[in-house]
Amino acid sequence: MKQVKRTTLATAGRAALYASITVLSTAGAVQADDGTNTAPMTQQLAQSQQGAETGLEEITVTAQRRSENLQSVPIAVTAITGADLANRQVTRTVDLLQYIPNMQGNNNSGLGTANAYYLRGIGTSESLPTFDPPVGTYIDEFYNARQNQNNFGFFDVDRIEVLRGPQGTLYGRNTTGGSINIYMKKPADTYGGYAEIGYGKYDEVMGRTSVDVPIVADKLLTKWSAFYVHDDGYVHDVTTGENLNYQHDYGLRGALEARFSDTATWDFSADYVNENYANLINFPGQNGGRVDYTPLSSKHGLGLGLVDPKLANIPLGNDSRQLELISNLSIELNTDTSLNVITGYHHYHQDFMIDTSDGINSAAPNVVNGILMNVVPAASSPLVTDTVSDELTQEIKFNGKAAGNLIDYVGGFYFFFEKSESDFATDTITPAGVATVQADRNVNNRTDAYAGYAQADFHVTDKFKATAGIRYTAEFKSIDFIPNPNPLPYLSPPFSTINILQDGVPDTQQAKIWTPRFVLNYQWNDDLLFYTSATKGFKSGGWNARSVAPQQTTAFGPEVDWTYEAGVKSDWLDNHLRVNLNGFYSHDANFQGASVVVDPVTNLGVFLTQNFATFKDYGVEGEVTALLTKDLNVYWLFGTQHSSYGDLSSATVAQLALCQATLGTTHSQCGVGIVTASGGIGVPIRTPPLTSTLGFTYNIPLAGSLELSPNAAWAYMKANWVASANLPGSLQPTHNILNAGLTLRDTARHWSLAAECTNCANIRYVATFASLQYLSEPGRWMVRARYDF
């Protein structure tokens, strides 16, 4: 670990620093014209009175499954502390999207508790358990397998580390896009805590609290935390008069740390989170608010006769509940070797109903100045789902040194088990009440995954280090389709597992693969690191479970990504300026994509997942942080991407040929998958050519032991597509988002009052697309009061 320097900035150094920030600020201003709240990886500042003397704070991360200085880790990793989360109004995981270079996405269509993450263009919008997310989410090193509940509220978070690029060696389930690692605060040695309340737009009421209670001093420590959020929703349903897209969330967490001895510690936590939050289709209203037109109700379900009885009482909206238990036993075997036994259990239950057509005729909407006019009622398309999943993981991890400290190593064994059941139905209901059903079935999934991994750092010289790692993974999956009894006429006959087997689709899959990692690392001096790496990532295959006919229920195979990267991590001007840059090239073979395709029999859209092509992406990422004075911190981060498809799969080639042969006909296969409406191959989604964020935090001393702290972040994102076929209406325009806040506190940090806004200018853009546009959330404001004790 390098020592933090305590020398005073020379006049020349200070001048150079101001000049560099002027250049960065100008560059950010030139690129931006409508922002998104994006903050830096390293706003770990010394905010104490010694700030100007100590410079930027040293950050410890565990990106390589052991504690290391961020500036010595040869990985593109962004670390955000709990204090930074508060400064930037990050209250849910979806808010992180604005703070990570080349990270894009939004809520899944209709689901406020599920996020579609895309890192360097690799991601998915599918939330069924038949598809594994390529960007993994980990909480205290426990893998959260499902996308359905990855947008949870933050409370008592210590830090978040986002690793960009495939994580094929050291992390639980292999991922091709990257990982989001969330680390919760551990119990403190002394009694203390905080309580916070807030009020905001849409009558939002928020509360958070946490208290540390030592049971036995230095031996048995506990922490108890809770949060609550309730608002009235920002969408008015013109048809039913109800308010929609509300957020009703609460969560409870208990953590225990038992220190058995100087060499053995057990950490255990349990949390329960209930979130009721939907992201339903909506449109700008004439009064400046948001409206929708669905005849479905948030107060009751469809009732018997339209769906399976298990789904009959699920109302319009999205409700998810999850219970998570995490245990980590840490033992120092000797001075050079440590052992961790990590066990996790996760249970979740999600019910939701959305209307994928919003009950209107969207074929030719009449839009005037952005407002939908003269709406014509049409059939509603309810999608109703009940999903229950249980996950269990077991990991044994070793960390140590060998050969007289010439080798640092980490290795272990990993087991993952998941069993899930998804009961879902898709209907069509005309304004006259005539209903038909596309699908009404149970889909049962099971996954068993085993892995062994090892990585070693070889200290060739004091400055040069070579790293080699390898992971062997064996995964086994099974699926079972069971049609539900439904009295409605089917658009296509219901089917079971027997039918897909008769069509040659297997009901089991397995994958066995080696995924290596190689790194060369040169520490020029304490402040300058160069590295280059090659990493292989893997994600297993699955099934297209949303199909309406057995011939569409295809299996798709694993995707494999090789990413090559080179970077530099550096501190300058006596540790007052931090500049981290990296360039990457990603080659993802058998890229798994989710899209909507047209059923040639019914001419209705159905979901399809398959291996479309090879996906290629390259770009540059940067994070810059500067401490101008002991109280003023400025940061800038950016990412560039250049993506394309190549090596089309046989299915895509066949579809492209059919599209070009039937262009303009009713059953054309144009405008689906990655084939555009004009008969070409689309531009990869969620890969904006440029994102840039410029922000600051400033602590201003006032009289009477008070402090005023303004902060702001201005983010810019160039236009990019959010539908794989680049359909009309699915282009996310170039936009800017401004987030800002102002906090008054006492210098002893016992209390604070804050006023803040997110998306302060209420910028509106297309967040995602599935037949219709799903708009971004409107701007919000909130005032908060906090007391620490």
Secondary structure as UniProt FT lines:
FT   HELIX           11..31
FT   TURN            41..42
FT   TURN            49..50
FT   HELIX           51..54
FT   STRAND          60..61
FT   TURN            63..64
FT   STRAND          68..69
FT   HELIX           70..72
FT   STRAND          77..81
FT   HELIX           82..87
FT   TURN            88..89
FT   HELIX           93..98
FT   TURN            101..102
FT   STRAND          103..108
FT   STRAND          110..119
FT   TURN            120..121
FT   STRAND          122..123
FT   TURN            129..130
FT   STRAND          135..139
FT   TURN            140..141
FT   STRAND          142..144
FT   HELIX           147..149
FT   STRAND          157..164
FT   STRAND          178..184
FT   STRAND          192..200
FT   HELIX           201..203
FT   STRAND          204..216
FT   TURN            217..219
FT   STRAND          220..230
FT   STRAND          235..237
FT   TURN            238..240
FT   STRAND          243..244
FT   STRAND          247..259
FT   STRAND          264..279
FT   STRAND          283..284
FT   TURN            286..287
FT   STRAND          290..292
FT   TURN            305..306
FT   HELIX           309..311
FT   TURN            312..313
FT   STRAND          317..332
FT   STRAND          337..355
FT   TURN            358..359
FT   STRAND          366..368
FT   TURN            369..370
FT   STRAND          371..373
FT   STRAND          382..402
FT   TURN            403..406
FT   STRAND          407..429
FT   TURN            431..432
FT   STRAND          435..459
FT   STRAND          464..483
FT   HELIX           497..502
FT   TURN            503..504
FT   STRAND          508..525
FT   TURN            526..527
FT   STRAND          528..539
FT   STRAND          542..543
FT   TURN            545..546
FT   HELIX           550..552
FT   STRAND          555..556
FT   STRAND          559..572
FT   TURN            573..576
FT   STRAND          577..598
FT   TURN            600..602
FT   STRAND          605..627
FT   STRAND          632..640
FT   STRAND          642..646
FT   HELIX           650..661
FT   TURN            663..664
FT   TURN            666..667
FT   TURN            670..671
FT   TURN            673..674
FT   TURN            677..678
FT   TURN            685..686
FT   STRAND          690..698
FT   STRAND          700..702
FT   TURN            703..705
FT   STRAND          706..717
FT   STRAND          720..721
FT   TURN            724..725
FT   TURN            728..729
FT   STRAND          731..732
FT   STRAND          735..746
FT   TURN            747..748
FT   STRAND          751..758
FT   TURN            760..761
FT   STRAND          766..769
FT   STRAND          773..775
FT   STRAND          780..788
//
